[in-house]
């Protein structure tokens, strides 16, 4: 890979389960510039007929109707035999629930097509309004690294149906995240690491944890990605996994309580879910919230209903997240040594690592397991949110003629 050369602008799409991002990469002579960056919930609206889909992206107003979420999963056929480390609860959720959420008569690839077309129109409009660039622009779209050819094929079909007026290339989230980190932290890597050292990149969002062990060959200050992928992992696990674990814990807790006849059980669930959402915010300790110290109170006409969830159960949900990341870092640390390298830095990217104190807990646990040899970095925004979309554009810019990955 040679030094940066001026090339046509490219668009990077990070198609996520919960949020999707897009960015425009404009190569300059001595730098890369990102413009028109967009992050939107991966949600569609189902119209009143239950047979048509509406996207709200870029309209400035929310369409009325039922919301359709998790439709990215409709492209998938999860198989635990492919990766024993995937979250069984999430695999079951995909198999049993998501396929039934699509409106009658609308194929899964059509739901994805409508969404991607809406995202494209938003980005294309922003580009037209803010820049003077040639159209159509080239585009790279990411997909989970644990997908097989059939799943990627369904994504390609959805893109074709969307009628996006440009050619699209497809790159794994693993590789896109690594390209993004090598660019955003080029100065850090070139100053603190030497040839032969390795970095760990773990990208985790709503549903997949994509990880790479990357060995540096030459100075990253001169080239974008001069090195080798020594190891990779991709599992079905993310913030949706934590939500599913909480829902199971909540259902079990409420099944042991008698809810007053005058109180709608859904109101109790809504109050508990609001506390759970609050518990994942940065800087919040879940132990301080009413739900987890037994004092959550829900009023109703006949009085008040107070209840709580055993904090040990919540701790286990957070601890599983920590253990999964620590497990990846530990395995990659051993893998690096087996291949005459040393893992020096672990970069944690994606929305998953915005959850509460996960990053701090991971750092503490890794220090107890591996000592001080591995530095842990959680990139700040917007790098953390857009690292995969940016990396996809950088990957395509590096070689516009490269084939799709799988």
C-alpha angles and dihedrals in degrees: 000000000000131000121287112294128187108265137163117287115266135198123225120205121196102192104197135182095238105013132018127203137195133189139180116227116205112186115216128189096266104011147030120244127200121206141170094026114185133186120185136166112262092241136127131193121234113216125230093268090059088225105086134061129218127194119209096198112136095352094109091225136071119244118231119244141069117322121237116208137170092033091140085074090062088076091057138088102189116205121185090202087068093059122006091196094066117112107264092205092056092046090053091047091054093047100044106031116023098059089056094053097070113102116256112277096012116112121224092244089054092058090053091045093055092049096046091047089053092050091047092050090051094051094040090052092049090050092050092049099046108029143036102231135146119261137254098041123203116251139201121201124197129222133184112276091228092065120109128217093273093055093045089047091057090052090051090050090052091051091051090050090050089065094222105178098230140063116267131210124197126223131177118252088236094061095038092053091049093050089049094051094046088055101041094044099034093124093049093048095046093048101043105029133060136203110294095028119117137218128207118219119193117182116186130170133148102324116000137053109206117187137179138185108212126190119206119227105178137003111307087207088077103035137034102231114000104165149060135276104237098179141002139192132183124181138170101251135112146114091318088059090057091048091051091049090051092049090053091049092047093050091050091049095049092046087065094051131071110231112210115257092241094055123085107231089217090064089057091050092048091052091049093046090052090055091048091052090050091050091063096056118111112267095016120121109209091213089069095059122098095237092059098046095049099254106102105134125199114190122215135168092273097049135280134320117210125189144143145197123243105259089218089070092051091046089056091054092053092041092055089056091051093046093051093055093043089050092055092048092047094050092046091047089057091043091053093052091049088056096047096261138108123225104227106169135027116202116202112200137171136057093290091075092057088072113115114285097336094124093051092048090049092051092051093047094047091050090054091048103037104016123225096319097096119062116205120212128184106193117231123239136311089023094055095050098041102033094107096044090047091046091052091054091046091049091054093043090053091061118000091187096054117124124247117274127242 
